Amino acid sequence: MATTSRGTPNAAETSGVLSDPPATARRITAEPAPGAGATRDVSDPDGGRQTEPADWAQFGPLAPYVAAEGVTDVFVNGSSGLWVDYGGGAVHDPDWACDERALRALAVRLVALADRHVDEANPCVDVRLAAGIRVHVVLPPVSTTGTLVSIRVPRRSRFSLTQLEQAGMVGIHRARLDAAIAARANLLITGAAGSGKTTLLSAMLAQAPAGERIVCIEDVAELQVRHPHVIALEARQANVEGIGAIGLDRLVREALRMRPDRLVVGECRGAEVRELMSALNTGHDGGAGTLHANSIDDVPARLEALGALAGLDASAVARQAVSAFDLVVHVERAAGVRRIACCGAFELDASGRLLVRELRP
């Protein structure tokens, strides 16, 4: 991969995050050398990066695919075979084969690497391995087509807001994004799965002053922020005895005791939305969260649904959201290109219901 003089990806490379390559994906036939490939970023005091290498050998016959440059996802659909996403959509590999017994053993081994256990009594497990690689496993009989393995591979390059702008993701919204970070506005980044929410939020948070303390809370750690003072908290599922679970809502409360300058919830998907909005309403400026929504008009309904899980009615969610979030940034993936579709602000309509008013550039 070519780099600029500073060792960061250039604009041409950055477009790989935003647009899809040709449908014909590069086939990998040789297994990479052990220790080569993806890395997980962690902060160091000087603002540089340290890395935790992935051991590709642990992925067995899937190693050449997981280690391949540009791969974002690897799917094994039981008897239906292997699919690999090189950034342009999942592509079936007709030459790959693995019998059910070997596939199940591989799935069990991958889950065990994260000190978790998967079996018939606990057939659905999601874990994070070294280098931030996320593995999700479903066993029969829950899966009727054999063992299912879904592997999410994080991007190996961290893109700045300027690089995203050069690649066409930011468009005409750069000045508004810069102003929001400088003014410590509370942000809500919305969009469908794979639209670039995490990529954009990571780049925006990297713009924060070096003296600010950023605390990121996620179900599975995916935010990778190039900033010297980032603290990452990750939720924990219950063990085989059904104890030990630590949810996002509790982690938000714990984070408030860490004196964060910016409180970030990587993805709001449950009761933690109440804790986040409450925190942002009580003097914690500069915070942010992401939310799955197909369009900016769907955002109020999504927030209301999550608020209901936390015991909030629509009216309470509306009042909290209007006060908590200063800017809504909606991203989309259309025709293979990821971009900011629009920006908006929460308002109440005449009946007190929540809506998003689109902001003109």
C-alpha positions as CSV (number, residue, x, y, z in Angstrom):
1,M,0.0,0.0,0.0
2,A,1.4,3.4,-1.0
3,T,1.6,6.0,1.7
4,T,2.3,9.7,2.0
5,S,5.5,11.0,3.5
6,R,3.8,10.9,6.9
7,G,3.0,7.2,6.6
8,T,-0.7,7.7,6.2
9,P,-2.8,6.5,3.3
10,N,-3.2,8.9,0.4
11,A,-6.4,10.1,-1.1
12,A,-6.5,7.4,-3.8
13,E,-6.2,4.7,-1.2
14,T,-8.8,6.3,1.1
15,S,-11.4,5.8,-1.7
16,G,-11.3,2.2,-0.8
17,V,-13.3,3.0,2.3
18,L,-15.9,4.9,0.4
19,S,-16.3,3.2,-3.0
20,D,-16.4,-0.4,-4.0
21,P,-13.8,-2.1,-6.2
22,P,-14.7,-4.0,-9.4
23,A,-16.8,-7.0,-8.8
24,T,-14.0,-9.4,-9.7
25,A,-12.2,-9.9,-6.4
26,R,-8.5,-10.8,-6.0
27,R,-8.2,-14.5,-5.1
28,I,-5.8,-15.3,-2.3
29,T,-4.0,-18.7,-2.7
30,A,-1.0,-18.4,-0.4
31,E,-1.2,-18.1,3.4
32,P,0.5,-15.0,4.8
33,A,3.4,-15.2,7.0
34,P,2.5,-15.6,10.7
35,G,2.2,-12.2,12.4
36,A,1.8,-10.3,9.2
37,G,-1.3,-8.3,8.5
38,A,-3.9,-6.5,10.5
39,T,-3.2,-4.6,13.6
40,R,-5.2,-3.0,16.4
41,D,-4.5,0.6,17.3
42,V,-3.9,1.7,20.9
43,S,-3.0,5.1,22.1
44,D,0.5,6.1,23.2
45,P,1.5,9.2,25.1
46,D,3.0,10.8,22.1
47,G,0.0,10.4,19.8
48,G,1.7,7.7,17.8
49,R,0.3,4.2,17.4
50,Q,1.3,0.8,18.8
51,T,0.0,-2.3,17.3
52,E,-1.2,-5.8,18.4
53,P,-0.6,-8.2,15.5
54,A,-3.1,-10.8,14.5
55,D,-2.0,-14.4,14.4
56,W,-3.4,-15.6,11.1
57,A,-2.7,-19.2,11.8
58,Q,-5.5,-19.3,14.3
59,F,-8.0,-18.9,11.5
60,G,-6.9,-22.2,9.9
61,P,-8.2,-22.6,6.3
62,L,-9.8,-19.2,6.5
63,A,-6.4,-17.5,7.2
64,P,-5.6,-16.5,3.6
65,Y,-9.0,-14.8,3.2
66,V,-9.0,-13.0,6.6
67,A,-5.5,-11.7,6.0
68,A,-6.0,-10.6,2.4
69,E,-5.7,-6.8,1.7
70,G,-9.0,-5.1,1.4
71,V,-11.1,-7.8,3.0
72,T,-13.9,-6.5,5.3
73,D,-15.9,-9.6,6.0
74,V,-15.6,-13.4,5.6
75,F,-18.7,-15.6,5.9
76,V,-18.9,-19.4,6.1
77,N,-22.5,-20.4,5.6
78,G,-22.3,-24.0,6.6
79,S,-23.0,-26.2,3.7
80,S,-23.5,-23.2,1.4
81,G,-19.8,-22.5,1.4
82,L,-17.5,-19.4,1.7
83,W,-18.3,-15.8,0.9
84,V,-15.7,-13.0,1.0
85,D,-16.3,-9.2,0.9
86,Y,-13.4,-7.3,-0.6
87,G,-15.3,-4.0,-0.2
88,G,-17.7,-4.4,-3.1
89,G,-20.1,-7.0,-1.7
90,A,-19.8,-10.6,-0.7
91,V,-18.3,-12.9,-3.4
92,H,-18.8,-16.7,-3.4
93,D,-15.6,-18.8,-3.6
94,P,-16.6,-22.0,-5.3
95,D,-13.3,-23.7,-4.7
96,W,-13.3,-23.5,-0.9
97,A,-14.6,-26.5,1.0
98,C,-14.7,-27.6,4.6
99,D,-16.7,-30.5,6.1
100,E,-19.1,-29.7,9.0
101,R,-17.0,-31.5,11.6
102,A,-13.9,-29.5,10.8
103,L,-15.8,-26.2,10.5
104,R,-17.5,-26.7,13.9
105,A,-14.1,-27.4,15.5
106,L,-12.7,-24.2,13.9
107,A,-15.6,-22.2,15.2
108,V,-15.2,-23.6,18.7
109,R,-11.5,-22.9,18.7
110,L,-12.0,-19.3,17.5
111,V,-14.5,-18.6,20.3
112,A,-12.2,-20.2,22.9
113,L,-9.4,-17.7,21.9
114,A,-11.6,-15.1,23.6
115,D,-12.1,-17.3,26.7
116,R,-15.7,-18.0,25.6
117,H,-17.5,-21.2,25.0
118,V,-20.0,-22.2,22.3
119,D,-22.1,-25.4,22.3
120,E,-25.7,-26.6,21.8
121,A,-26.7,-24.9,25.1
122,N,-25.1,-21.7,24.1
123,P,-25.2,-21.8,20.3
124,C,-24.8,-18.1,19.4
125,V,-21.6,-16.3,20.5
126,D,-20.0,-13.0,19.4
127,V,-16.3,-12.4,20.4
128,R,-13.5,-10.0,19.5
129,L,-10.0,-11.4,18.9
130,A,-6.6,-9.7,18.5
131,A,-6.3,-6.9,16.0
132,G,-10.0,-6.0,16.7
133,I,-11.2,-8.9,14.5
134,R,-14.8,-9.8,15.3
135,V,-16.1,-13.3,15.1
136,H,-19.7,-14.4,15.4
137,V,-20.7,-18.1,15.5
138,V,-24.0,-19.9,15.3
139,L,-24.2,-23.7,15.7
140,P,-26.9,-26.2,14.7
141,P,-29.7,-26.7,15.5
142,V,-30.3,-22.9,15.6
143,S,-28.6,-22.8,12.2
144,T,-30.4,-25.2,9.8
145,T,-27.6,-25.1,7.3
146,G,-24.6,-26.1,9.4
147,T,-22.1,-24.1,11.4
148,L,-22.2,-20.4,10.6
149,V,-19.1,-18.2,11.0
150,S,-19.1,-14.5,10.3
151,I,-15.8,-12.6,10.6
152,R,-15.5,-8.8,10.5
153,V,-12.1,-7.5,9.7
154,P,-11.4,-3.9,10.8
155,R,-9.8,-1.5,8.4
156,R,-6.0,-1.5,8.7
157,S,-5.6,2.2,7.8
158,R,-7.0,5.1,10.0
159,F,-8.3,7.9,7.9
160,S,-8.3,11.6,8.8
161,L,-11.2,13.9,8.1
162,T,-9.1,15.5,5.4
163,Q,-8.5,12.2,3.7
164,L,-12.2,11.4,3.8
165,E,-12.9,14.8,2.3
166,Q,-10.4,14.1,-0.5
167,A,-12.1,10.8,-1.2
168,G,-15.5,12.4,-1.5
169,M,-17.2,11.2,1.7
170,V,-17.5,14.6,3.4
171,G,-18.6,16.7,0.4
172,I,-19.9,20.2,1.2
173,H,-20.2,19.4,5.0
174,R,-16.6,19.9,6.1
175,A,-17.0,23.3,7.6
176,R,-20.0,22.2,9.6
177,L,-18.1,19.2,10.9
178,D,-15.1,21.2,11.9
179,A,-17.2,23.8,13.6
180,A,-19.1,21.0,15.6
181,I,-15.9,19.6,16.9
182,A,-14.4,23.0,17.8
183,A,-17.6,24.0,19.6
184,R,-17.8,20.7,21.4
185,A,-21.2,20.0,19.9
186,N,-22.9,16.7,20.8
187,L,-23.1,14.5,17.7
188,L,-25.3,11.6,16.5
189,I,-24.0,9.8,13.5
190,T,-26.7,7.7,11.8
191,G,-26.8,5.4,8.8
192,A,-27.4,1.9,7.7
193,A,-25.0,-1.0,8.3
194,G,-21.7,-0.6,6.4
195,S,-22.4,3.1,5.5
196,G,-19.3,4.4,7.2
197,K,-20.6,5.7,10.6
198,T,-17.7,4.4,12.6
199,T,-15.1,5.6,10.0
200,L,-16.5,9.1,10.1
201,L,-16.9,9.3,13.8
202,S,-13.3,8.1,14.4
203,A,-12.0,10.8,12.0
204,M,-14.0,13.5,13.6
205,L,-12.9,12.5,17.1
206,A,-9.3,12.6,16.0
207,Q,-9.8,16.4,15.4
208,A,-10.4,17.0,19.1
209,P,-7.6,18.9,21.0
210,A,-4.8,16.6,22.3
211,G,-5.5,17.6,25.9
212,E,-9.0,16.2,25.9
213,R,-9.8,12.8,27.4
214,I,-12.0,10.7,25.1
215,V,-13.9,7.7,26.6
216,C,-15.3,5.3,24.1
217,I,-17.9,2.7,25.0
218,E,-18.9,-0.1,22.6
219,D,-20.5,-3.5,22.5
220,V,-17.6,-4.7,20.4
221,A,-14.7,-2.3,20.1
222,E,-14.5,-0.9,16.5
223,L,-13.8,2.8,17.0
224,Q,-10.1,3.5,16.2
225,V,-9.3,7.1,17.0
226,R,-5.9,8.6,16.2
227,H,-5.7,10.7,19.4
228,P,-3.2,10.6,22.3
229,H,-5.8,10.2,25.1
230,V,-8.5,7.6,24.2
231,I,-9.9,5.2,26.8
232,A,-11.9,2.2,25.4
233,L,-14.5,0.2,27.3
234,E,-16.1,-2.9,25.9
235,A,-19.3,-4.6,27.1
236,R,-19.0,-8.2,28.3
237,Q,-21.5,-11.0,27.8
238,A,-22.4,-13.4,30.6
239,N,-20.3,-16.6,31.0
240,V,-21.6,-20.1,30.7
241,E,-23.1,-19.9,34.2
242,G,-25.1,-16.8,33.1
243,I,-23.2,-14.4,35.3
244,G,-20.6,-11.6,34.7
245,A,-22.4,-9.6,32.0
246,I,-21.6,-5.9,31.9
247,G,-23.8,-3.9,29.6
248,L,-23.4,-0.6,27.8
249,D,-25.7,1.2,30.2
250,R,-23.5,0.3,33.1
251,L,-20.4,1.2,31.2
252,V,-21.8,4.7,30.5
253,R,-22.3,5.2,34.2
254,E,-18.8,4.0,34.9
255,A,-17.3,6.2,32.3
256,L,-18.9,9.3,33.9
257,R,-16.6,8.6,36.9
258,M,-13.5,8.8,34.7
259,R,-13.9,12.5,34.1
260,P,-14.3,12.3,30.3
261,D,-14.0,15.4,28.2
262,R,-15.8,13.6,25.4
263,L,-18.2,10.6,26.1
264,V,-18.8,8.4,23.1
265,V,-21.1,5.4,22.7
266,G,-20.0,3.5,19.6
267,E,-23.5,2.2,18.8
268,C,-26.7,2.9,20.6
269,R,-28.9,-0.2,20.4
270,G,-30.7,-0.5,23.7
271,A,-31.2,1.0,27.2
272,E,-27.8,2.7,27.1
273,V,-29.4,5.5,25.0
274,R,-31.1,6.7,28.1
275,E,-27.8,6.9,30.0
276,L,-26.1,8.7,27.1
277,M,-28.8,11.3,26.6
278,S,-28.9,11.9,30.4
279,A,-25.1,12.4,30.5
280,L,-25.2,14.8,27.5
281,N,-28.0,16.7,29.2
282,T,-26.0,17.2,32.4
283,G,-22.9,19.2,31.2
284,H,-21.0,16.6,29.3
285,D,-20.4,18.4,26.0
286,G,-18.5,17.1,23.0
287,G,-20.1,13.6,23.3
288,A,-21.2,11.4,20.4
289,G,-23.0,8.2,19.5
290,T,-23.9,6.2,16.4
291,L,-27.3,4.8,15.5
292,H,-28.6,2.5,12.8
293,A,-31.2,4.2,10.6
294,N,-32.0,3.8,6.9
295,S,-32.7,7.5,6.5
296,I,-32.5,10.7,8.5
297,D,-36.4,10.7,8.7
298,D,-36.2,7.3,10.4
299,V,-34.0,8.5,13.2
300,P,-36.8,9.8,15.6
301,A,-38.6,6.4,15.4
302,R,-35.4,4.5,16.1
303,L,-34.7,6.6,19.1
304,E,-38.2,6.2,20.4
305,A,-37.9,2.4,20.0
306,L,-34.6,2.4,21.9
307,G,-36.1,4.7,24.6
308,A,-38.9,2.3,25.0
309,L,-36.4,-0.4,25.9
310,A,-35.2,1.9,28.7
311,G,-38.7,2.7,30.0
312,L,-39.0,6.1,28.3
313,D,-42.1,7.1,26.4
314,A,-42.0,9.0,23.1
315,S,-42.5,12.3,24.8
316,A,-39.6,11.8,27.2
317,V,-37.3,10.6,24.4
318,A,-38.2,13.7,22.3
319,R,-37.4,16.2,25.1
320,Q,-34.2,14.4,26.0
321,A,-33.0,14.1,22.4
322,V,-33.6,17.8,21.5
323,S,-31.6,18.8,24.5
324,A,-28.8,16.2,24.2
325,F,-27.8,16.3,20.6
326,D,-26.7,19.4,18.7
327,L,-26.1,17.8,15.3
328,V,-27.3,14.7,13.4
329,V,-25.0,13.5,10.6
330,H,-26.6,10.9,8.3
331,V,-24.3,8.8,6.1
332,E,-25.3,6.5,3.3
333,R,-23.9,3.9,0.9
334,A,-25.4,4.4,-2.6
335,A,-24.1,2.8,-5.8
336,G,-21.1,1.5,-3.9
337,V,-20.1,5.0,-2.6
338,R,-20.2,6.0,1.1
339,R,-20.9,9.7,1.7
340,I,-22.6,12.1,4.1
341,A,-26.2,12.4,2.8
342,C,-27.3,15.3,5.0
343,C,-27.0,17.0,8.4
344,G,-29.9,17.9,10.6
345,A,-31.0,19.0,14.1
346,F,-33.7,17.6,16.4
347,E,-36.9,19.6,16.9
348,L,-40.3,19.1,18.4
349,D,-43.4,19.4,16.2
350,A,-46.6,21.1,17.2
351,S,-47.7,17.9,19.0
352,G,-44.5,17.5,20.9
353,R,-43.2,14.6,18.7
354,L,-39.5,14.4,17.7
355,L,-38.4,15.2,14.2
356,V,-35.2,16.1,12.4
357,R,-34.9,19.4,10.5
358,E,-32.5,19.1,7.7
359,L,-29.8,21.8,7.7
360,R,-28.8,23.4,4.5
361,P,-25.1,23.8,3.8
